[in-house]
């Protein structure tokens, strides 16, 4: 029986040194703040006083009608954004994976919104949505339709925010799908074409099954992003009108940095963390196994 040679200690040490910066960043930027927030969630810390209150913040959270409304709004935002962004980005990736003139330029253009500042994008879309001077309403009135209060009507404000979010995330998810598409062997499509399979059948019987791991990853990332939404809400509506667009992350900011109820805001942040963690675990348990076969 041949014994395996152990890797030299020097080689192992070099590997650990190379991954040390990543672990250090994770520890300082993510793990420490989470632990700090968890500790503060059991206090009434308001930047001046610090008293232990036990589970009082968590009990009050689920009596807070505004926080419960923020949960419903966040879920509604997730419904509006997750499936449309996944479907549109997949179709766009399939299109950009074909031999289209200027394909590289199109890929760059569609990915560009993802690397731009969310503040800048949100402000630009706010001007476009403006009821009086916005380019969208000017186009509507130009063809004889009435102007729409995209951000001032509580019934459509969240839909307006969701449309902007879908546009800004489209390029990132498209890039992920493109990487998956380029990993599919070309001979599968050639064999399907020889057997007489149409393009639509190839899409559903070859492309979709082959992209299952990528689709699952995009779904998980979409869920996490939708529950963490804050920047576009803060810039475009600040939670209005009539709290119709306030989200969990927005409530954490309002309570922590406007009302200075940092202990209460920390409890809300921990609840948000638990929601995202639960969704991720459920996705991994029920959605991740099929792609491993």
N, C-alpha and C positions, 0 to 999 in steps of 0.2 A: 504494500500500500504506500503510495507516494504522498508524502506530507507536503502540504502547501506552505510555501515560504511566506512568512509574514512581511508586510511592507515595512521598510526601514522607518524607524522612529522619526528621522529627519524629514522624510516625505510626508508623514502624517502631520507633523508639526507645521509644515509649510501650508498644507491644505487648511488646517484650522486657522492659521494666521490670515489666509485669504478670505475666509468667510467671517472672520471676526468683525470687520466694519459693519456688515449687514446686521449681525446680531446686536452690535452696540447701538446702531440706529433704531432697531426695533425696540430695544430695551428702553432707550431714553425718550423716544418720540411716541411710542405706542403703549408699552407695558406700564411704565411709570405713571403716565397721565391716567390710565384706566384705574390703576390701584388708588391713585390720589383721589379721583372722582368717586370711587366706591367708598372710600373713607369719609369724604365730605358729605355724601348722600345721607349719612346718619347724623348730620349736624345741622344747625341753623346758620351756618357761616354766611355773612353778608359783607365781607371785606373789613369788618370792624370787630364783631363779636364771634365767638366760636363756642357753642354749647351742644352737648350730645343730646339728641332728641329721639334716638332709637329708630323705629320704623314709622315715625310720624309722617315724614315726607312721602313715603311710599303709600301710606293709607290715604293721605290727602290728594295724591296724584289721581287715584281712581275715583275720587269725589269731585275732581275738577272737570267741569263740563267743557271748558275750553281745551283742555288736554285730550279729553275723549274725542272732541270734534277734530283735533289735529290728527288723531289716529285714523279717523274715518277719511279725512282729506288725503292723508298719505296713502292709504289703501286705494282710494279713487285715482290718485295720481299714478300709482303703480299700474292699475288696470289700463289707464289711458296710454301709458308709455311702453310697457314691457313688450307686449305682443306686437304692436305696430312697428316698433324699432327693430325687433328681431326679424320680422317678415320683410320689411323694406330693405334692411341692410343685406339680407340673404339674396334677395332678387337683384339688388345692385351689384353684389359681389359676383353673382353668376354672369351678369352682363359684362362687368369689367374683366372677367376671366376669359372672355372670348377675344378674338382678334378684331378689336375696334380701333379705328383711326384715332390717334391721340390718347390711347389708353393710359399711358403714364401721366399725362397732364390731368386727365379726369380723376385718377387715383389721388393725386396731390390735392386737387381742388376739393374733393369730397372729404379728405382727411383734415384739411386745414382748420375747420371750425373746432375740432377737438383740441387743438393745441393753442387756440386763442383763449384769452382771459374770459372767464364766465361773466365777470362784471361788464366787460366791454360788449360782449354778445348780448347780455340782458338789456343793457342801455340802448343798444342799436334796435333791438326788437321792440323795446318800449316806445321808441320814436315811431317805428313802423305801425305799432298798434294804436297810436294816439288817435283819439276819436275825431279831433278837428283837423289836424294837419298830417296825420299818418298816411303813408303811401298806400296802405291797404284800403283804408276807407276812401281815399281819393279815387282809387281804381273802381271801388264799388259805386260811388256816387257818379263816376264818369259814365257808367253803363246804365244809370237810372235806378240803382238800388239804394237803400237807406244805409247810412253809416251805422256801424256796430260798435258798442262799447266793449271792446275786447277785454280790457282789464278793469272796467268799471261796472260791468254786469256780473253779479255774483253767480249767475247760472252758467256763464261761459268763461269766467276768468281762469279757472283751473285748466280748462281745455286749451286756452291760449298759451298758458305756461307750458303745458305738455307738448304742444306743437313745436315750440321753440326748443324744448329739451330733446325731442326726437331728432330734429334737424341737427343739433350740435353733437349728438352722440352717434349719428349715422355713420360717419367716416371711420370711427374706432371699431365698431362692430363689423363693418364691411371689411376692414383690414384683417380682422380675426378670421372671418369666413374665407377670405382670399387665401390665407395661409393654409387653411384646411382643404380648400378646393385644389390647390396645387400639389397636395399630397395624395390625391386620388389617382391611381394608375390609369393612364390613357387607354390601355388595352381593354378595360372594362367597357368603355364607351364604344370602342371599335367593334367589340364582339356584339354589343347590343344593337349597333347599327346594322351589322350583317344579319342579325336575327329579325330585323324589321321593326325594332322598337323606335317609337317616335321620340322627339325631344322631350316631350312632357313625361312620357313613361321613364325615360332615362333619368329625369330629374327626381321623380318620386321613388324609383327602384334602385338607383345607383347613388345619386348625389346626396339625398337626404340620409339614407342609412350610413353612408361613409362619413358624413359630417356630424353624426350623432354626438361624439365627444365634444366637438366645437360648439354645437348648438347648446349642449348642456352647460358648457362653460359660459357662453354668452348669456344664457338665462340666469345663472347664478349672479354674474356681474351686474346684470340689469336689475335684478331684485335688490341687491345691495345698494346700487346707485339710486334707485327710486325711493328707498326708505331714508337715504341720507340727504335728500334734496334740500337745499337751503339757499344757495347763492341767487338763483334765478327768482325764487320767491321773494327774497329780501329786497332785491333791486327792483323788480317789476311791480310788485303789489304790496310788499311789506305785510303780507298775511291777509290783506283785504281783497275785495270789499266785504265788510261784515264778517271777517274771519273765514271767508270761504276758501282761502288758499293757504291758511296757516298750516304748517306741518309740524311734525314732532321736533325736528331739528330747529325749526324757527321758534318754537316755544322754548326750547332749551336756551337759545340766544336771548330771547325777550326776558325770561325770568332771571337769567344769570347776569346779563350786562345792561339791562334797562331798569329792572326792578331790584337788582343786586341781591336776589335770593339765590346765592350760589349753591347752597346746600340742596335746595329744592330742585334747581336746574340740574345738579349732579344726579339726583335720583331719576329725573326724566331721561338723562343721558344713559344711565345704566339700563333703564327699561328699553330704550331704543337699541342698546347693545344686545340685550337679551332677545329682542324681536329678530334682529338681523342674524344673530347666532342660531336661533331656532330655525329660521327659514333656510339658512345655509346647511344645517345638519339634515333637515328633512329633504332638501334637494339632493344632498350627497347620498342619503340612504335610499331614496325611492327613484332617483333619476340618474345616478351615476353608475349603477351596476350593469346596465344594458350595453354600455359602450365598451365594457371590458371583455365581452365574450369573444 
